[in-house]
């Protein structure tokens, strides 16, 4: 019976693949969580923080610091716990069960952000209004569980089709996710130019609504209890340390991991800070930024498609070099932007580099990794990306805090640190030797 099902799966058409209920419901969770990612992480939470705190140029920098540190704290907890998640998957076989729990917690605290933002109180916590502190704490929890659910979501993909179908399934999920970005931003029509906390509850509802297909349709294939190993908290870290030691014996991929750390650092921080930077520093209205963000998303799609062909034509290493140069140019335009047209160029170019970095780096990891260690090395690269998502926002927030008395200059200097990170990443990347032993 299973052999017949496998045969049917191997020969199904692309249309049958995309309309398969398990795959369609899996992709809709990408649609759902992308609504959270764009609406809360990138757009409305930063807008809300600037609205509440940004009474003057100094306090606008304090708002940037709050946003940066909140993102760094959420990433820190993900780094602490994500190795344990991998052990849970390997030992229990449960994926959907954890997605349901983690996504539900994320949805609940997203909803609570909207409730807590409406609290009117004179109480403070460490000098911060209590309602604001509770909203930030809820954001950290919501983002941590959102990111945690993605560990299990990504792992679930391997159960949905054959090895040959994986690129199609992966691309399908990404495409549906981009549609989620566009759909989620329709919340702006309800929110308008102020009271940005009104976006939190509708976002939570949309997040829940489009998660329901996966919650009810997809099934787990648990490992029988008799075959499960006893799991200890540090088992995941032991595996990472072992993989790290293995990677050090492969100098080429170890060098690229260092480069990727710095490149991803700049990407993760820019995603978190672009909304408040565009509105506070460059003078975009919230409505103008929404349009810019949509254009940047379109650029990401175009970049992903274009660099698939470019990578095939010139090789992954040269393609990554090109992407890093585009990032440097985009960030330089953003740092020195005094007119909105300069930031339009920056946003569009960054969108191109964002999608392209994912396409080129994954291809290069496959090229450099031995077949028998590819899964291990991909896992360590994912872990490295999570760590870099702490460092970049933490550095950005520290710069804006230290230089807050200099007003908008603080944010420009903070963003310039991302240029430095990208340059370091590019420099290290150029030191990577390909399989022929050269660095061209």
N, C-alpha and C positions, 0 to 999 in steps of 0.2 A: 504493500500500500504506500509506504513512505517512498519507495523507489519510483512508483508511478507519479506521485506528487512532485518529486524532484525533477522528473522528466518533463512534466507539464510546466514547471516553473522555468526550466531551461529554455523552452521553446515559445514562451509567451511573447506577444508583440509588445512594443513600447506602450501602446495605448492600454493594453491589458495590464501592464505593469503599473502604470500611473493610476489606473482606476481600481486597482486591487485595494480592498477596504483596509487591510492592515497597513499598507504603504500610504494610502491617502490619509488615514487618521494619524499616522506617524508624522507625515509632512505638515498636517494641520497643527500639530504641537509646535513645529518650527514657526508657523504663522502666529500662534498664540504667544510664544515666549519672545518673539521679535517685537510684538506690540509692547510688551513690558520693557524690553531693552531700549527701544527707541523713545517711547513716551516717558518712561520714568528715568532711566539712566542718562539719556542724552539730552532730552528736551525739557520736560516740565518740572522735574525735581531741581535742576539748576536754575530754571526761571523762578521757581518758588523761593529758593534760597536767596537769590538776588532781590526779589520783591520784598522779602521780610527783613533782610539785613542791609541791603545796599542803599542806605540813606544818603551816603556821600562816597567819594572816591576811596577813602580809607576803608570804610565798611564794605565796599564792593570787593576789595581784596580779601577781607576777612571771610566774606561769603565764598570766594574761590577756595580759600583754605579749608573751610568746612566741607565743601564738595569734594575736594581732593582727598582729604583725610578719610571721609566716609567711604569713598571708593577703595582706598588703600586698606582700611580695616576689613571691609567685606572680602577683599582679595586675600588678606592675611589668613582669615579663618578658612577660606577655601583651600589654601596651600596646606594648612594644618590637617584638614580632614580628607582631602581628595585621595591621598594614598590609601586610606582605609576604605573608601568607596570602591576602589579597584579590587581590593581583597574581598569585599562583600559580593561583588558581581561574580568573581571567580569561584567563590565558595558556595554560594546559594543559587546562582542562576537567576535571581530576581532582578528585574530591571524596571518593568512597569510599576511594580508595587512601590518602589522607592520614588519613581517619578510622581506618582499620585500623591504620596505623602509630602514630598519636598515642594512640588508645585502648589499644592493646597496651602501649605504654610506661607509660601511666597505670595500667593493671591490674598490670603487673609491679612498679611501685614501691609500689602499694597492698599487694600481697602481701609485698614486702620490709619494709614497716612492721611487719607482724606478725612476721616473722623477726627483725628487728633489735631489736624491743622485748623479745625474750627473751634478748638478750645480757647476761650478767652479767660486768661488768668494772670494775676500779677506775680505768681510764684516763679522763681528762677532756680536753675540747677547750675552751679559753678558760674553764675553770672549770665547764663543763657536762659531766655524765656522757656518755661517748662514745656509748652506745646511744641516749640521748635526742637528742643532736645528730643522729645518723644518721636517727632516725625523723622528726625535724622536716624535715631535708633531703629525705627521701623524700616527705614530705607536700607540700612545695613543688613538687617535680618532678611528682608525681602530679597535683596540682591544676592546674599549668600546662598539662600535656598534655591533661588532661580539658577545660579551658576552650578550648584550642586546637582540639580535635576538634569542639567545638560550632560554631565558625566555618564549618567545612565541612559539618557536619550541617544547619545552618540554610539554607545555600546550596543543599543538595541538594533541599529541598522544592519548589523551582520546577520540577524535572524530573519530578515525580510526578503532575501533573495540569494541568488547564486553569486559567486565571486565576480563573474563577468558582468552582472547587473549592478554591482556596487557603485561604479561611477555614475550611472544613470539615476539610481536612487538618491545618492548624495547630492547631485546637481538639482534634482527635483525638489528636495527639501530646502536647499538654498534659495531656489527660485520662489517657492511658496513663501519662504521667510521674508524675502524682499517685498512681496505683495503685502505681508503683514505690516511692514514699516509704513507703507503708503496708507493702508486701511486704518491703522492705529492713529495716524495723524489727523484723521477726520474729527477726532475728539476736540481739536482746536476750534472747530466751528461752534462747539458748545461752550468752550472756555472763553475765547476772545482774548483781548489784550491785557487782561489783569485777572486776579483771583485764580492763579494757576493751580492752586491746590484742588480746584474743582475737577481737574483732569485725573486725579488719583483713583477715585471710585469707579468712573466709567472704564478706565484702563483695567482695573481689577476684574470688572464684569466681563470685558472682552477676553481677557487672559483666561478666565474660567470657561467661558462659552466655547472657545475654540480648542481648549484642552480636553473637553468632554469626549470627543470621538476616540482619542487614545485611551482615556480612562476606561471606556466601556467596550471597545472593540478589540484592542490588542491583548494578547495573552502572554503570560510568562511560561517558560519551560524550566521549572525549578529542578535543581540537582537533588536527588533523593537524600534524605537526612543521613542515611547510613554512609553515604560517600563524602559527606562534608567534613572539612578539616576544622579543628578548633582555631578560631580567629583571635589573634591578639592585636592590640591597637597599633603596635610598632611594626607589624609584619609588612605593611605597605611601604614603610620607610626602608626596611631592610632590602626590599626588592629594588627600590630606587637607587640605594647605595650600590647594590650589586650591578645594576645596569650602568650607573655612572662609572664604576671601575672598568666595566667591559668597554664602554665608549672611549675611555682614555687610551685604550689599546688601538683605537681607530682614530688616529690624529685628525684626519680630514673632517669627519663628521663632528668630532669634539670641537674643532675650531669653528665650524659653522654654527654649532649650538650657541657659542659665545656671541657670534655676530647676530644671530636671530634674537637673542636675549635683548640686545640694545635696540634692534629694529622694532621688535614687538613692544618694547617699553614706550617708544615714541608713539606708536599707533594707539595703544590702550589709553594713554594719557590724553591724546588729542580727542578721542571719541568722548571721553568723560567731560572735557573742558570746553569743547568747541562752542556750545550754545551760549554760555555766560561770556566767553571771550568775544564772540561776534556781537552780542548785544551791548555789553558794557564798554568794550574797548573800541570797536569799530562803529558802533552806533546803529546796528540793525534793530528794527522793531521785532517783536516776537513773530509777527506775521511774515515779515521778510525772511527771518531765519528759517521758518517752516518751509518756505519756497526754496531757500538755499539748501536745506537739508534734503529735500526731495530731489533737487538737481544733483546733489552729491551722491545720493543713493543710485540715481540713474547712471552717474559716472562710474560707480562701483560695479554695476552690472556690465557696462561697456568694457571697463578695464579687465574684469574677470574673463570675458569672452575674448578680447583682443590679445591678452597676454597668454592665453592658452595657445594661440597660433604663434605668437612671438617666441614663446618658450620652445615650441616644437622646431622653429626655424633656427634660432641662435643658441639654444641650450639654456638650461635652467640657471646656470651661474651668471651668464651675461644678462639674462632677463632680470634676475634679482638685483644686479648692479644698476640696471636701468630704472627699476622701481625705486631703489634707494635714492637715486639722483632726483627722481620726480618728487619724492617725499621732501628732500632737502629744499628744492625750489619752492614747493608748496608752503612749507613751514616758514621759509624766508619771506615770502610774500605776506604771510599772516603776521609775522613779527613786525614788519615795517608798514603794514597797511594803515594808511591814513584816509583812504577813500574806499567806499564800498566795493567798487569794481575790482580792487586789488584782492579783497577777500573772496569775491566771486571766483577769481582765478585760483586762489588758494584752496577753497572748498572743493572745486571741481577736480583739481589736480590731486588733492588728498583722497577724494573718492576713488579716482583711478588707481592710486597706489594701494589703497586699502584692499580692494578686491584682488588686485594683481599679486600682492604679497602672499595672500593665502594660496593662490594657484601655483605660483613659482616655488615657494618654500616647500610645500608638500611634495611637489615633483622632485625637487632637489634632494630631499630627505630619502625618497625612494631610490634615486640614482646612487646616493652615497652609502646607503645601509646594506649590509649583507642580508640576503633573503631570510636567513634563519634568525636574525636579530631585529628585523624591521619593526615588529610590534613593540618590542622593548624600547627601541630608540624613539618611536613615535610617542610612546608614553612619557618618556623623559623630556621630549621637546614640549609636550603639552604642559608638563609640570613646570618647565622653565618659563613658559609663557605666563603661567599663573603667578610665579614669583616676580616676573618683570612688571606685572600689573599692580604690584605693591609699590615697587621702587619709584616708578615714574610719577604717579599721583602724589606720593609722599614728598618727593623732591619739589614738584610743582607747588604744592601747598605750603611747604616750608619757605620757599622763596617769596611767595605772595605774603606770608605772615611776617617775615623779616623785613620786607620792603614796603609794607602796607602804607607807610607815611608818604611814599613817593607816588601814590595814586596809580594811574594806569601804567606807569613805567614798570611797576612790579609784575604785572601780568605779561608784559612784553619780554621782560628778562626771564620770567618763568618759562614762557614758551620757547625762548631761545635755547634753554637747556635741552629741549627735545631735538633741536638741530644738532647739538653737540652729540647726543646719544646716537642719532642717525649716522653722523659722520664716523663715530667710533665703530658702529656696526658695519658700515660700508668698508672701512679700513680693514677690519678683521676679516670680513668676507673675502676681500681681495687676496688675503693670505691663504685662502683655502686652495689646496691642490686637488685637481680633478683626478679621475682614474688614470689619466695618462701621465700624471706626475708634473703637470705644469699649472700655472696660475692665470693663464690667459682667459 
